[in-house]
Amino acid sequence: MVDGEKKPAMGYIYAAMDMAKETITKDFKWNKEKYEKAFEIIDKRWECQLHHPLHAAGYFLNPSIHYKYHDDVRCEEVEGGLYNCITRLVPDTETQDKIMAELDAFKNSTGIFRHGMAIRQRDIKAPGKKKGKSQK
């Protein structure tokens, strides 16, 4: 997931963590005593190495995740990370306001994001890929 993958990990790490924890929970038949220790280890690693605003922004802005799992993406933790990332990268408040307007279009699939081509590309084109590179 982190090194050498064809899809960049940044926009997928949150989803992978959620799926892993759901799988562990199901495998142990929702018996918290059996998976609690594993979750402590996972959460500790998550907090110190992987849980950063840039990862939240990548998760939120990944169209293949955003439109399928929009309730997961639009939580306080993820949106807060996105806003922290924007604030840190773009200190100018006027530009921040323009970004927020574009984010509304992205979230609601309006404007350029409502075009058929943009909708088709959600699951085809991996975020961060340069033109001319294979999307396999």
DSSP file (Angstrom, degrees, kcal/mol; ACC not computed):
  #  RESIDUE AA STRUCTURE BP1 BP2  ACC     N-H-->O    O-->H-N    N-H-->O    O-->H-N    TCO  KAPPA ALPHA  PHI   PSI    X-CA   Y-CA   Z-CA
    1    1 A M              0   0    0      0, 0.0    11,-0.1     0, 0.0     4,-0.1   0.000 360.0 360.0 360.0 -34.0    0.0    0.0    0.0
    2    2 A V        +     0   0    0      1,-0.2     2,-0.4     6,-0.1     7,-0.3   0.916 360.0  38.0 -95.2 -47.5    2.8    2.4    0.8
    3    3 A D  S    S-     0   0    0      1,-0.1    -1,-0.2     5,-0.1     0, 0.0  -0.889 119.3  -1.0-112.9 135.7    5.7    1.6   -1.5
    4    4 A G  S    S+     0   0    0     -2,-0.4    -1,-0.1     1,-0.2     2,-0.1   0.527  82.7 142.5  77.0   6.9    5.7    0.6   -5.1
    5    5 A E        -     0   0    0      2,-0.1    -1,-0.2     1,-0.1     4,-0.1  -0.461  55.6-130.9 -78.4 155.1    2.0    0.5   -5.7
    6    6 A K  S    S+     0   0    0     -2,-0.1    -1,-0.1   130,-0.1   120,-0.1   0.816  96.3  58.3 -75.2 -30.6    0.5    1.6   -9.0
    7    7 A K  S    S-     0   0    0    129,-0.1    -2,-0.1   122,-0.0     2,-0.1  -0.845 100.2-109.3 -97.5 135.5   -2.0    3.8   -7.2
    8    8 A P        -     0   0    0      0, 0.0     3,-0.4     0, 0.0     4,-0.2  -0.414  23.1-141.2 -63.0 137.7   -0.6    6.5   -4.9
    9    9 A A  S >> S+     0   0    0     -7,-0.3     3,-2.3     1,-0.2     4,-1.6   0.774  82.6  84.4 -73.0 -28.0   -1.4    5.6   -1.3
   10   10 A M  T 34 S+     0   0    0      1,-0.3     4,-0.4     2,-0.2     3,-0.4   0.855  95.9  39.3 -47.2 -50.3   -2.2    9.1    0.0
   11   11 A G  T 34 S+     0   0    0     -3,-0.4    -1,-0.3    47,-0.2     4,-0.2   0.459 120.5  45.6 -82.7   0.4   -5.8    9.1   -1.1
   12   12 A Y  T <> S+     0   0    0     -3,-2.3     4,-2.5    -4,-0.2    -1,-0.2   0.548  84.0  88.1-116.4 -12.3   -6.4    5.4   -0.2
   13   13 A I  H  X S+     0   0    0     -4,-1.6     4,-2.3    -3,-0.4     5,-0.2   0.870  88.9  50.4 -63.6 -40.1   -4.9    5.1    3.3
   14   14 A Y  H  > S+     0   0    0     -4,-0.4     4,-2.4    41,-0.2    -1,-0.2   0.942 112.8  46.8 -62.5 -46.6   -8.0    6.1    5.3
   15   15 A A  H  > S+     0   0    0      1,-0.2     4,-2.7     2,-0.2     5,-0.2   0.903 111.4  51.6 -62.7 -41.2  -10.2    3.7    3.3
   16   16 A A  H  X S+     0   0    0     -4,-2.5     4,-2.5     1,-0.2    -1,-0.2   0.907 110.2  48.9 -62.6 -42.0   -7.7    0.9    3.8
   17   17 A M  H  X S+     0   0    0     -4,-2.3     4,-2.4     2,-0.2    -2,-0.2   0.924 112.2  48.3 -64.3 -44.2   -7.5    1.5    7.5
   18   18 A D  H  X S+     0   0    0     -4,-2.4     4,-2.3     1,-0.2    -2,-0.2   0.929 113.3  47.1 -61.5 -45.6  -11.3    1.5    7.8
   19   19 A M  H  X S+     0   0    0     -4,-2.7     4,-2.5     1,-0.2    -2,-0.2   0.899 111.2  51.7 -64.7 -40.0  -11.7   -1.7    5.8
   20   20 A A  H  X S+     0   0    0     -4,-2.5     4,-2.5    -5,-0.2    -1,-0.2   0.930 111.8  46.1 -61.8 -45.6   -8.9   -3.5    7.8
   21   21 A K  H  X S+     0   0    0     -4,-2.4     4,-2.4     2,-0.2    -1,-0.2   0.883 112.3  50.8 -67.0 -37.6  -10.6   -2.6   11.1
   22   22 A E  H  X S+     0   0    0     -4,-2.3     4,-2.5    -5,-0.2    -1,-0.2   0.917 111.2  48.9 -63.7 -42.4  -14.0   -3.7    9.8
   23   23 A T  H  X S+     0   0    0     -4,-2.5     4,-2.9     2,-0.2    -2,-0.2   0.918 111.5  48.5 -63.6 -44.5  -12.6   -7.0    8.6
   24   24 A I  H  X S+     0   0    0     -4,-2.5     4,-1.8     2,-0.2    -1,-0.2   0.927 111.4  50.7 -60.6 -45.3  -10.8   -7.6   12.0
   25   25 A T  H  <>S+     0   0    0     -4,-2.4     5,-2.9     1,-0.2     6,-0.3   0.924 113.9  44.1 -59.4 -46.4  -14.0   -6.8   13.8
   26   26 A K  H ><5S+     0   0    0     -4,-2.5     3,-2.2     3,-0.2    -2,-0.2   0.912 109.5  56.0 -65.6 -42.9  -16.1   -9.2   11.7
   27   27 A D  H 3<5S+     0   0    0     -4,-2.9    -1,-0.2     1,-0.3    -2,-0.2   0.833 110.6  45.1 -60.4 -32.0  -13.4  -12.0   11.9
   28   28 A F  T ><5S-     0   0    0     -4,-1.8     3,-2.0    -5,-0.2    -1,-0.3   0.167 116.7-116.8 -96.8  18.0  -13.6  -11.8   15.7
   29   29 A K  T < 5 -     0   0    0     -3,-2.2    -3,-0.2     1,-0.3    -2,-0.1   0.848  65.4 -62.8  50.6  43.2  -17.4  -11.8   15.5
   30   30 A W  T 3 <S+     0   0    0     -5,-2.9     2,-1.1     1,-0.2    -1,-0.3   0.678  92.7 148.0  59.0  22.6  -17.6   -8.3   17.1
   31   31 A N    X>  -     0   0    0     -3,-2.0     3,-1.5    -6,-0.3     4,-0.9  -0.757  32.4-164.5 -87.8  97.8  -16.0   -9.6   20.3
   32   32 A K  H 3> S+     0   0    0     -2,-1.1     4,-2.1     1,-0.3     3,-0.4   0.802  82.0  63.8 -57.0 -34.5  -14.1   -6.5   21.4
   33   33 A E  H 34 S+     0   0    0      1,-0.2     4,-0.4     2,-0.2    -1,-0.3   0.837 102.5  51.1 -59.1 -32.8  -12.0   -8.4   23.9
   34   34 A K  H <4 S+     0   0    0     -3,-1.5    -1,-0.2    -6,-0.2     4,-0.2   0.803 123.0  26.1 -78.1 -29.9  -10.4  -10.4   21.0
   35   35 A Y  H  X S+     0   0    0     -4,-0.9     4,-2.4    -3,-0.4     5,-0.2   0.493  93.5  94.1-112.7  -3.8   -9.5   -7.4   18.9
   36   36 A E  H  X S+     0   0    0     -4,-2.1     4,-1.9     1,-0.2     5,-0.1   0.899  87.5  48.2 -57.0 -46.0   -9.0   -4.6   21.4
   37   37 A K  H  > S+     0   0    0     -4,-0.4     4,-1.8     1,-0.2    -1,-0.2   0.906 111.2  50.8 -64.3 -42.2   -5.3   -5.1   21.8
   38   38 A A  H  > S+     0   0    0      1,-0.2     4,-2.6    -4,-0.2    -1,-0.2   0.907 109.2  51.5 -61.7 -41.5   -4.7   -5.2   18.0
   39   39 A F  H  X S+     0   0    0     -4,-2.4     4,-3.3     1,-0.2     5,-0.2   0.861 105.2  56.1 -65.1 -35.2   -6.7   -2.0   17.6
   40   40 A E  H  X S+     0   0    0     -4,-1.9     4,-2.1    -5,-0.2    -1,-0.2   0.925 110.9  44.3 -60.9 -43.6   -4.6   -0.3   20.3
   41   41 A I  H  X S+     0   0    0     -4,-1.8     4,-2.2     2,-0.2    -2,-0.2   0.933 115.7  47.1 -66.0 -46.6   -1.5   -1.1   18.2
   42   42 A I  H  X S+     0   0    0     -4,-2.6     4,-2.8     1,-0.2    -2,-0.2   0.937 113.7  47.9 -60.1 -48.0   -3.1   -0.1   15.0
   43   43 A D  H  X S+     0   0    0     -4,-3.3     4,-2.7     1,-0.2    -1,-0.2   0.874 110.0  52.2 -64.0 -38.0   -4.4    3.2   16.5
   44   44 A K  H  X S+     0   0    0     -4,-2.1     4,-1.9    -5,-0.2    -1,-0.2   0.938 113.6  43.4 -63.3 -46.0   -1.0    4.0   18.0
   45   45 A R  H  X>S+     0   0    0     -4,-2.2     4,-2.3     2,-0.2     5,-0.8   0.908 113.5  53.0 -64.0 -42.2    0.7    3.5   14.7
   46   46 A W  I  X>S+     0   0    0     -4,-2.8     5,-2.5    -5,-0.2     4,-1.2   0.932 110.4  46.5 -58.4 -49.2   -2.0    5.4   12.9
   47   47 A E  I  <5S+     0   0    0     -4,-2.7    -1,-0.2     1,-0.2    -2,-0.2   0.883 119.0  38.2 -65.1 -40.0   -1.8    8.4   15.2
   48   48 A C  I  <5S+     0   0    0     -4,-1.9    -1,-0.2    -5,-0.2    -2,-0.2   0.767 132.7  15.7 -87.8 -23.4    2.0    8.8   15.1
   49   49 A Q  I  <5S+     0   0    0     -4,-2.3    -3,-0.2    -5,-0.2    -2,-0.2   0.737 130.1  25.7-120.1 -31.3    2.8    7.9   11.5
   50   50 A L  I  <<S+     0   0    0     -4,-1.2     2,-1.5    -5,-0.8    -3,-0.2   0.665  89.0  90.3-115.9 -19.6   -0.2    8.1    9.2
   51   51 A H      < +     0   0    0     -5,-2.5    -1,-0.1    -6,-0.2     3,-0.0  -0.626  56.0 135.6 -90.2  87.4   -2.8   10.4   10.6
   52   52 A H    >>  -     0   0    0     -2,-1.5     4,-2.0     1,-0.1     3,-0.6  -0.926  66.1-112.6-131.7 154.3   -1.9   13.7    9.0
   53   53 A P  H 3> S+     0   0    0      0, 0.0     4,-2.6     0, 0.0    32,-0.2   0.848 116.0  57.9 -54.6 -36.1   -4.0   16.5    7.4
   54   54 A L  H 3> S+     0   0    0      1,-0.2     4,-2.3     2,-0.2     5,-0.1   0.880 106.0  48.8 -65.1 -36.9   -2.4   15.8    4.0
   55   55 A H  H <> S+     0   0    0     -3,-0.6     4,-2.3     2,-0.2   -41,-0.2   0.899 110.9  50.9 -66.5 -40.1   -3.6   12.2    4.2
   56   56 A A  H  X S+     0   0    0     -4,-2.0     4,-2.8     2,-0.2    -2,-0.2   0.914 110.4  49.3 -62.6 -42.5   -7.1   13.4    5.1
   57   57 A A  H  X S+     0   0    0     -4,-2.6     4,-2.7    24,-0.2    -2,-0.2   0.921 110.8  49.8 -62.8 -44.3   -7.0   15.8    2.1
   58   58 A G  H  X S+     0   0    0     -4,-2.3     4,-0.5     2,-0.2    -1,-0.2   0.888 112.8  47.3 -61.5 -39.4   -5.9   13.1   -0.2
   59   59 A Y  H >< S+     0   0    0     -4,-2.3     3,-0.8   -49,-0.2     7,-0.2   0.939 114.1  46.3 -65.7 -48.7   -8.7   10.8    1.1
   60   60 A F  H 3< S+     0   0    0     -4,-2.8    -2,-0.2     1,-0.2    -1,-0.2   0.900 115.7  45.4 -61.6 -42.4  -11.4   13.6    0.8
   61   61 A L  H 3< S+     0   0    0     -4,-2.7    -1,-0.2    -5,-0.2    -2,-0.2   0.443  82.7 107.3 -86.7  -0.1  -10.3   14.6   -2.7
   62   62 A N    XX  -     0   0    0     -3,-0.8     4,-3.3    -4,-0.5     3,-1.4  -0.694  57.0-159.9 -79.8 107.0  -10.0   11.1   -4.1
   63   63 A P  H 3> S+     0   0    0      0, 0.0     4,-1.5     0, 0.0     5,-0.3   0.811  86.1  61.4 -63.0 -30.2  -13.0   10.9   -6.4
   64   64 A S  H 34 S+     0   0    0     58,-0.3     4,-0.1     1,-0.2    59,-0.1   0.756 119.4  28.6 -69.0 -20.3  -13.1    7.1   -6.5
   65   65 A I  H <> S+     0   0    0     -3,-1.4     4,-3.0    -6,-0.2     3,-0.4   0.799 113.4  63.0 -99.3 -43.8  -13.7    7.1   -2.8
   66   66 A H  H  < S+     0   0    0     -4,-3.3     7,-0.2     1,-0.2    -2,-0.1   0.876 108.7  38.5 -54.3 -47.0  -15.5   10.5   -2.3
   67   67 A Y  T  < S+     0   0    0     -4,-1.5     3,-0.3    -5,-0.2    -1,-0.2   0.732 120.5  44.7 -83.2 -21.0  -18.6    9.7   -4.3
   68   68 A K  T  4 S+     0   0    0     -3,-0.4    -2,-0.2    -5,-0.3     3,-0.2   0.859 127.9  25.0 -85.3 -39.3  -18.9    6.0   -3.2
   69   69 A Y  S >X S+     0   0    0     -4,-3.0     4,-2.0     1,-0.2     3,-0.9  -0.308  73.9 148.5-120.6  46.9  -18.3    6.5    0.5
   70   70 A H  H 3>  +     0   0    0     -3,-0.3     4,-2.1     1,-0.3    -1,-0.2   0.759  69.4  57.5 -63.6 -25.7  -19.3   10.1    0.9
   71   71 A D  H 34 S+     0   0    0      2,-0.2    -1,-0.3     1,-0.2    -2,-0.1   0.885 109.9  45.4 -68.9 -36.5  -20.6    9.6    4.5
   72   72 A D  H X4 S+     0   0    0     -3,-0.9     3,-0.6     1,-0.2     6,-0.2   0.892 116.0  46.1 -69.5 -39.9  -17.2    8.3    5.6
   73   73 A V  H 3< S+     0   0    0     -4,-2.0     2,-0.6     1,-0.2    -2,-0.2   0.848 105.7  60.1 -72.4 -35.4  -15.3   11.1    3.7
   74   74 A R  T 3< S+     0   0    0     -4,-2.1    -1,-0.2    -5,-0.2     2,-0.2  -0.178  78.6 121.2 -92.3  43.6  -17.6   13.9    5.0
   75   75 A C  S <> S-     0   0    0     -3,-0.6     4,-2.7    -2,-0.6     5,-0.4  -0.634  77.0-107.3 -99.3 164.6  -16.9   13.3    8.7
   76   76 A E  H  > S+     0   0    0     -2,-0.2     4,-2.4     1,-0.2     5,-0.2   0.871 116.6  54.2 -59.3 -40.1  -15.4   15.9   11.0
   77   77 A E  H  > S+     0   0    0      2,-0.2     4,-1.7     3,-0.2    -1,-0.2   0.930 114.9  38.1 -62.1 -46.8  -12.0   14.2   11.2
   78   78 A V  H  > S+     0   0    0     -6,-0.2     4,-2.4     2,-0.2    -2,-0.2   0.947 119.6  44.6 -73.6 -49.2  -11.5   14.1    7.4
   79   79 A E  H  X S+     0   0    0     -4,-2.7     4,-2.7     1,-0.2     5,-0.2   0.892 112.7  53.3 -64.1 -37.4  -13.0   17.5    6.6
   80   80 A G  H  X S+     0   0    0     -4,-2.4     4,-2.4    -5,-0.4    -1,-0.2   0.907 109.3  49.0 -61.4 -41.5  -11.1   19.0    9.5
   81   81 A G  H  X S+     0   0    0     -4,-1.7     4,-2.2    -5,-0.2   -24,-0.2   0.901 110.7  50.7 -63.3 -41.3   -7.8   17.6    8.2
   82   82 A L  H  X S+     0   0    0     -4,-2.4     4,-2.6     2,-0.2    -2,-0.2   0.939 111.4  47.2 -60.6 -47.8   -8.6   18.9    4.7
   83   83 A Y  H  X S+     0   0    0     -4,-2.7     4,-2.7     1,-0.2    -2,-0.2   0.888 111.3  51.2 -64.3 -38.9   -9.3   22.4    6.1
   84   84 A N  H  X S+     0   0    0     -4,-2.4     4,-2.2     2,-0.2    -1,-0.2   0.903 110.7  49.6 -62.2 -40.1   -6.1   22.3    8.1
   85   85 A C  H  X S+     0   0    0     -4,-2.2     4,-2.6   -32,-0.2     5,-0.3   0.929 111.7  47.3 -64.5 -46.1   -4.2   21.3    5.0
   86   86 A I  H  X S+     0   0    0     -4,-2.6     4,-2.8     1,-0.2    -2,-0.2   0.935 112.2  50.1 -61.2 -46.6   -5.7   24.1    3.0
   87   87 A T  H  < S+     0   0    0     -4,-2.7    -1,-0.2     1,-0.2    -2,-0.2   0.886 113.8  45.5 -59.8 -40.3   -5.0   26.7    5.7
   88   88 A R  H  < S+     0   0    0     -4,-2.2    -1,-0.2    -5,-0.2    -2,-0.2   0.896 120.1  38.3 -71.6 -40.7   -1.4   25.6    6.0
   89   89 A L  H  < S+     0   0    0     -4,-2.6    -2,-0.2     1,-0.2    -1,-0.2   0.769 124.4  37.7 -82.4 -26.3   -0.8   25.4    2.2
   90   90 A V     <  +     0   0    0     -4,-2.8    -1,-0.2    -5,-0.3     6,-0.1  -0.801  60.0 172.5-130.1  89.1   -2.8   28.5    1.3
   91   91 A P        +     0   0    0      0, 0.0     2,-0.5     0, 0.0    -1,-0.1   0.745  53.2  97.9 -71.0 -22.2   -2.5   31.3    3.9
   92   92 A D     >  -     0   0    0      1,-0.2     4,-2.1     2,-0.1     5,-0.1  -0.544  64.0-154.0 -72.2 119.1   -4.4   33.9    1.7
   93   93 A T  H  > S+     0   0    0     -2,-0.5     4,-2.2     1,-0.2    -1,-0.2   0.821  91.7  57.2 -66.4 -31.9   -8.0   34.0    2.9
   94   94 A E  H  > S+     0   0    0      2,-0.2     4,-1.6     1,-0.2    -1,-0.2   0.922 109.8  44.8 -64.9 -42.8   -9.3   35.2   -0.5
   95   95 A T  H  > S+     0   0    0      2,-0.2     4,-2.4     1,-0.2    -2,-0.2   0.881 109.7  56.1 -67.7 -38.0   -7.8   32.1   -2.2
   96   96 A Q  H  X S+     0   0    0     -4,-2.1     4,-2.5     1,-0.2    -2,-0.2   0.910 105.6  52.1 -58.1 -42.1   -9.1   29.9    0.6
   97   97 A D  H  X S+     0   0    0     -4,-2.2     4,-1.8     1,-0.2    -1,-0.2   0.882 108.8  49.8 -63.3 -38.3  -12.6   31.2   -0.1
   98   98 A K  H  X S+     0   0    0     -4,-1.6     4,-2.1     2,-0.2    -1,-0.2   0.903 110.2  50.9 -65.7 -40.8  -12.2   30.3   -3.8
   99   99 A I  H  X S+     0   0    0     -4,-2.4     4,-2.7     1,-0.2    -2,-0.2   0.918 108.0  52.4 -62.1 -43.2  -11.0   26.8   -2.9
  100  100 A M  H  X S+     0   0    0     -4,-2.5     4,-2.0     1,-0.2    -1,-0.2   0.877 107.4  52.2 -62.6 -37.0  -14.0   26.4   -0.6
  101  101 A A  H  X S+     0   0    0     -4,-1.8     4,-1.5     2,-0.2    -1,-0.2   0.915 111.6  46.3 -64.1 -41.9  -16.4   27.4   -3.5
  102  102 A E  H  X S+     0   0    0     -4,-2.1     4,-2.5     1,-0.2    -2,-0.2   0.874 108.6  56.3 -67.1 -36.7  -14.7   24.8   -5.7
  103  103 A L  H  X S+     0   0    0     -4,-2.7     4,-3.3     1,-0.2     5,-0.2   0.889 103.7  53.9 -61.8 -38.5  -14.9   22.2   -2.9
  104  104 A D  H  X S+     0   0    0     -4,-2.0     4,-2.3     2,-0.2    -1,-0.2   0.914 109.0  48.3 -61.3 -41.8  -18.7   22.7   -2.8
  105  105 A A  H  X>S+     0   0    0     -4,-1.5     5,-2.4     2,-0.2     4,-0.6   0.909 113.8  47.3 -63.7 -41.7  -18.9   22.0   -6.5
  106  106 A F  H ><5S+     0   0    0     -4,-2.5     3,-0.9     3,-0.2    -2,-0.2   0.946 113.4  47.2 -63.3 -49.6  -16.7   18.9   -6.0
  107  107 A K  H 3<5S+     0   0    0     -4,-3.3    -2,-0.2     1,-0.2    -1,-0.2   0.893 119.8  38.5 -59.3 -42.0  -18.8   17.7   -3.1
  108  108 A N  H 3<5S-     0   0    0     -4,-2.3    -1,-0.2    -5,-0.2    -2,-0.2   0.378 106.8-123.0 -94.8   3.7  -22.1   18.2   -4.8
  109  109 A S  T <<5 +     0   0    0     -3,-0.9     2,-0.2    -4,-0.6    -3,-0.2   0.926  65.0 137.2  53.6  50.0  -21.0   17.1   -8.2
  110  110 A T    > < +     0   0    0     -5,-2.4     3,-1.7    -6,-0.2    -1,-0.2  -0.651  46.8  14.8-115.8 175.6  -21.9   20.4   -9.8
  111  111 A G  G >  S-     0   0    0      1,-0.3     3,-1.8    -2,-0.2     4,-0.3  -0.347 135.6  -7.6  60.7-137.8  -20.2   22.6  -12.4
  112  112 A I  G >  S+     0   0    0      1,-0.3     3,-1.0     2,-0.2     6,-0.3   0.760 132.4  66.4 -61.9 -25.3  -17.3   20.8  -14.2
  113  113 A F  G <  S+     0   0    0     -3,-1.7    -1,-0.3     1,-0.2    -2,-0.2   0.560  92.4  61.1 -76.3  -7.5  -17.7   17.8  -11.8
  114  114 A R  G <  S+     0   0    0     -3,-1.8    -1,-0.2     4,-0.1    -2,-0.2   0.557  78.0 113.1 -93.3  -9.4  -21.2   17.0  -13.2
  115  115 A H  S <> S-     0   0    0     -3,-1.0     4,-2.2    -4,-0.3     3,-0.2  -0.330  76.4-122.1 -65.6 144.0  -19.9   16.4  -16.7
  116  116 A G  H  > S+     0   0    0      1,-0.2     4,-2.8     2,-0.2     5,-0.2   0.865 111.4  54.0 -53.5 -41.3  -20.1   12.8  -18.0
  117  117 A M  H  > S+     0   0    0      1,-0.2     4,-1.9     2,-0.2    -1,-0.2   0.918 108.7  48.2 -63.1 -43.2  -16.4   12.6  -18.6
  118  118 A A  H  > S+     0   0    0     -6,-0.3     4,-0.5    -3,-0.2    -1,-0.2   0.895 112.9  49.1 -63.5 -39.6  -15.6   13.7  -15.1
  119  119 A I  H >< S+     0   0    0     -4,-2.2     3,-0.9     1,-0.2     4,-0.3   0.917 110.9  49.3 -66.8 -43.7  -18.0   11.1  -13.7
  120  120 A R  H >< S+     0   0    0     -4,-2.8     3,-0.7     1,-0.2     4,-0.4   0.856 108.1  54.9 -62.8 -35.0  -16.6    8.3  -15.8
  121  121 A Q  H 3X S+     0   0    0     -4,-1.9     4,-1.9     1,-0.2     3,-0.3   0.576  80.5  92.1 -78.5  -9.3  -13.0    9.1  -14.8
  122  122 A R  T << S+     0   0    0     -3,-0.9   -58,-0.3    -4,-0.5    -1,-0.2   0.881 102.7  23.6 -52.7 -42.7  -13.8    8.9  -11.0
  123  123 A D  T <4 S+     0   0    0     -3,-0.7    -1,-0.2    -4,-0.3    -2,-0.2   0.491 123.4  55.5-103.2  -5.1  -12.8    5.2  -11.0
  124  124 A I  T  4 S+     0   0    0     -4,-0.4     2,-0.6    -3,-0.3    -2,-0.2   0.898  98.4  55.1 -93.8 -49.1  -10.5    5.1  -14.0
  125  125 A K  S  < S-     0   0    0     -4,-1.9    -1,-0.2     4,-0.0   -61,-0.2  -0.784  78.0-139.1 -96.1 118.1   -7.9    7.8  -13.4
  126  126 A A    >   -     0   0    0     -2,-0.6     3,-1.5     1,-0.1    -3,-0.1  -0.521  31.4-102.1 -72.4 138.1   -6.0    7.5  -10.2
  127  127 A P  T 3  S+     0   0    0      0, 0.0  -116,-0.1     0, 0.0    -1,-0.1  -0.305 104.4  24.5 -58.6 141.2   -5.3   10.8   -8.4
  128  128 A G  T 3  S+     0   0    0      1,-0.3     2,-0.3  -121,-0.1    -2,-0.0   0.413  85.7 135.6  87.5  -2.5   -1.8   12.1   -8.8
  129  129 A K    <   -     0   0    0     -3,-1.5    -1,-0.3  -121,-0.1     2,-0.2  -0.601  50.9-129.0 -81.7 140.5   -1.1   10.3  -12.1
  130  130 A K    >   -     0   0    0     -2,-0.3     3,-1.7     1,-0.1    -1,-0.1  -0.511  34.7 -87.2 -84.1 155.4    0.6   12.4  -14.8
  131  131 A K  T 3  S+     0   0    0      1,-0.2    -1,-0.1    -2,-0.2     3,-0.1  -0.304 113.4  26.1 -58.8 142.4   -0.8   12.5  -18.4
  132  132 A G  T 3  S+     0   0    0      1,-0.3     2,-0.3    -3,-0.1    -1,-0.2   0.303  91.8 121.0  87.9 -10.3    0.5    9.7  -20.6
  133  133 A K  S <  S-     0   0    0     -3,-1.7    -1,-0.3     1,-0.1     2,-0.1  -0.627  71.8-103.4 -86.3 146.5    1.1    7.3  -17.7
  134  134 A S        -     0   0    0     -2,-0.3    -4,-0.1     1,-0.1    -1,-0.1  -0.424  20.8-153.5 -66.1 140.6   -0.6    3.9  -17.7
  135  135 A Q              0   0    0      1,-0.2    -1,-0.1    -2,-0.1    -9,-0.0   0.170 360.0 360.0-100.7  15.8   -3.5    3.7  -15.2
  136  136 A K              0   0    0   -130,-0.0    -1,-0.2  -129,-0.0  -130,-0.1   0.493 360.0 360.0 -66.4 360.0   -3.3    0.0  -14.7
